[in-house]
Amino acid sequence: MVVDRIEVYLDGASEPLAVLKEPPYRLNLDTRKIPDGEHVLRVVTHFRGGGEEIREIPFTVNNYPDVMVLGLDEGGEVAGTLELRLAVGEPELPVEPVRFNPIWYVVASVIVLGGIWAYFALSPTAEKVAAELAPPAQEAQAPKEGAGQAANVDQALMEKGKSIYEANCVACHQANGQGMPPAFPALAGNPNLKDTQLVLNTIKNGRGAMPAVGAAFSEEDLKAVATYIRNSFGNSFGPVE
């Protein structure tokens, strides 16, 4: 059936709000000109050759301006002086968004990172691992001048191991191998590095606070970084076979 016209009525009015004769059939209804409360929109469609269809749509108008209070949550606990922002929810006025103070992001980051460090640094597990891996205090000194590596160490492998160490290990064990005891023991002057299997297993599988940084390393990468650790920072334990 072909539409002849569409008439739109509000409530029981005898005169239509609009008569729509050409598609697209659109009507801008300004509810600010309608009293608040319940209403009915009646749409009457007239077809060419006779006949009509009536559809009634009930709706409610509420144009009272809502007042939003920003800065105070319902049921929240407060103290001291509060700065409140009041926004009137009218269509033309955008509501001011709630802004977060960037200082709180910094504080939250410090708390989270500090908690992680404290857990590893102060937990009994970390202390036990440190006791097993870290050398006695007098042996974990900075490398002495003139201390060299074993003569039969492959220099190309040392260079590769240094690159891997700087990319994956420096943050915890430091560039000078002094570490951050007790969570991350010193590598400089550490007699436990003599045990090649212990070094390889720790790099590959992790231990205590140390994650498994070498889990995805190739055998050549493991060999390179283990060789570098065992022959740097005053250590001289020879190549890794």
C-alpha positions in Angstrom: 0.0 0.0 0.0 1.2 3.5 -0.9 1.3 6.1 1.9 -0.5 9.3 1.1 0.4 11.2 4.3 1.2 10.7 8.0 -0.4 12.9 10.7 1.1 13.2 14.2 -1.1 14.2 17.1 -0.2 14.9 20.8 -2.6 13.5 23.4 -6.2 14.2 22.4 -5.5 17.3 20.2 -7.8 17.7 17.1 -5.1 19.5 15.1 -1.9 17.5 14.2 1.5 18.6 15.3 2.8 17.8 11.8 1.6 16.4 8.5 4.3 14.5 6.7 3.8 14.0 3.0 7.2 13.1 1.6 9.7 10.5 2.7 11.9 10.5 4.7 9.2 11.0 7.4 10.9 12.8 10.2 9.6 15.0 13.1 11.6 17.0 15.6 9.7 16.9 18.9 10.8 19.6 21.4 9.7 18.2 24.7 10.6 21.5 26.5 7.4 22.9 25.0 5.4 20.0 26.4 4.2 20.0 30.1 6.0 17.5 32.3 4.0 14.4 32.9 2.5 11.5 30.9 1.5 12.0 27.3 0.5 10.0 24.2 1.8 10.4 20.7 -0.7 9.3 18.1 0.5 8.6 14.6 -2.1 8.2 11.9 -1.0 6.9 8.5 -3.3 7.5 5.6 -3.0 5.3 2.5 -3.9 6.2 -1.1 -7.2 4.8 -2.2 -8.5 4.9 1.4 -7.7 3.3 4.7 -5.6 4.3 7.6 -3.5 2.9 10.4 -3.3 4.4 13.9 -0.5 3.8 16.4 -0.5 5.3 19.9 2.8 5.7 21.8 2.6 6.6 25.5 5.6 8.5 27.0 6.6 10.7 30.0 8.2 14.1 29.9 10.5 15.2 32.7 12.4 18.4 31.9 13.2 19.3 35.5 17.0 20.1 35.6 18.8 17.3 37.5 21.6 18.6 39.7 24.7 16.4 39.8 27.1 16.7 42.7 30.7 15.8 41.8 33.3 15.2 44.5 31.1 13.4 47.1 30.0 9.8 46.7 26.8 8.6 48.2 27.5 6.8 51.4 31.2 7.8 51.3 33.3 8.6 54.4 34.8 12.1 54.3 36.9 14.4 56.5 38.2 18.0 56.3 37.2 20.5 53.6 35.7 19.2 50.3 35.5 21.0 47.0 32.2 20.1 45.4 31.2 20.8 41.8 27.5 21.1 40.9 26.3 20.4 37.4 22.8 21.1 36.1 21.8 18.4 33.6 20.2 20.5 30.9 20.7 19.3 27.3 22.7 22.3 26.2 25.1 22.2 29.1 27.8 19.5 29.0 28.5 17.9 32.4 32.0 18.5 33.6 33.8 15.2 33.7 35.4 14.0 36.9 39.1 14.5 36.7 41.7 12.3 38.5 44.6 13.9 40.1 47.8 12.5 38.4 49.5 12.6 41.8 47.4 9.6 42.8 48.7 7.6 39.9 52.2 8.2 41.0 51.4 7.3 44.6 49.6 4.1 43.6 52.6 3.1 41.4 55.1 3.7 44.2 52.9 1.6 46.6 52.6 -1.3 44.2 56.2 -1.4 43.2 57.4 -0.9 46.8 55.2 -3.8 47.9 56.6 -6.1 45.2 60.2 -5.2 46.2 59.4 -5.6 49.9 57.9 -9.0 49.3 60.9 -10.3 47.5 63.4 -8.5 49.7 62.0 -9.4 53.1 60.3 -12.8 52.5 61.9 -15.8 54.1 62.1 -17.5 50.7 64.2 -14.6 49.3 66.5 -14.7 52.3 67.0 -18.4 52.0 67.9 -18.2 48.3 70.2 -15.3 49.0 71.9 -17.4 51.7 72.4 -20.2 49.2 73.6 -18.1 46.3 75.2 -15.0 47.7 78.9 -15.2 48.7 80.0 -14.2 52.2 80.2 -10.4 52.7 84.0 -10.2 52.4 83.9 -12.1 49.0 81.3 -9.9 47.4 83.5 -6.9 47.1 84.0 -4.9 43.9 86.4 -6.5 41.4 90.1 -5.8 42.1 92.2 -3.9 39.6 93.9 -6.3 37.3 91.6 -9.2 37.9 91.1 -10.9 34.6 89.1 -13.7 33.0 90.3 -17.2 32.1 92.6 -17.2 29.1 90.7 -19.9 27.2 87.4 -18.0 27.1 85.9 -17.2 23.6 85.8 -13.5 23.3 83.0 -13.5 20.7 80.9 -15.5 23.1 81.8 -13.0 25.9 80.6 -10.1 23.7 77.3 -11.9 22.9 76.8 -12.8 26.6 77.4 -9.2 27.6 74.7 -8.0 25.2 72.2 -10.5 26.6 73.2 -9.6 30.2 72.7 -5.9 29.6 69.3 -6.5 28.0 67.9 -8.9 30.6 69.9 -8.9 33.8 71.3 -5.4 34.5 68.1 -4.1 36.2 68.5 -6.5 39.1 72.1 -7.6 39.2 73.5 -4.1 38.2 76.0 -3.3 35.5 78.9 -4.0 37.9 77.5 -7.3 39.1 76.9 -6.0 42.7 73.2 -7.0 42.6 70.5 -5.9 45.1 70.9 -8.3 48.1 69.1 -10.1 49.6 66.6 -10.5 46.7 69.2 -10.4 43.9 72.6 -11.6 45.1 75.9 -10.1 43.9 77.6 -11.8 41.0 80.9 -10.1 41.6 83.2 -12.5 43.5 80.5 -15.0 43.9 82.1 -18.5 44.4 78.8 -20.2 43.6 79.3 -19.3 39.9 81.9 -22.0 39.8 79.0 -24.5 39.5 78.1 -24.3 35.8 74.9 -26.3 36.1 73.6 -24.1 38.9 74.2 -21.0 36.8 72.5 -22.5 33.7 69.5 -23.8 35.7 69.0 -20.5 37.5 69.1 -18.5 34.3 66.7 -20.8 32.5 64.2 -21.7 35.3 64.6 -18.9 37.8 65.0 -19.2 41.5 63.5 -17.3 44.5 62.9 -13.7 43.4 64.5 -14.2 40.1 62.2 -15.0 37.2 62.9 -17.5 34.5 64.5 -14.8 32.2 66.3 -17.5 30.1 63.2 -19.7 29.5 63.1 -18.6 25.8 66.9 -18.4 25.3 68.5 -20.7 22.8 71.3 -23.0 24.1 73.8 -20.7 22.5 72.3 -17.7 24.3 72.4 -19.6 27.7 76.0 -20.6 27.1 76.9 -17.0 26.2 75.4 -15.2 29.1 76.6 -17.9 31.6 80.1 -17.5 30.2 79.9 -13.8 30.6 78.7 -14.0 34.2 81.3 -16.5 35.2 84.2 -14.5 33.7 83.2 -10.9 34.5 83.1 -8.7 37.6 86.4 -10.2 38.8 85.3 -13.8 38.2 87.5 -16.2 36.4 85.7 -19.6 36.2 86.5 -20.4 32.5 84.3 -21.3 29.6 80.9 -23.1 29.8 81.0 -26.6 28.2 
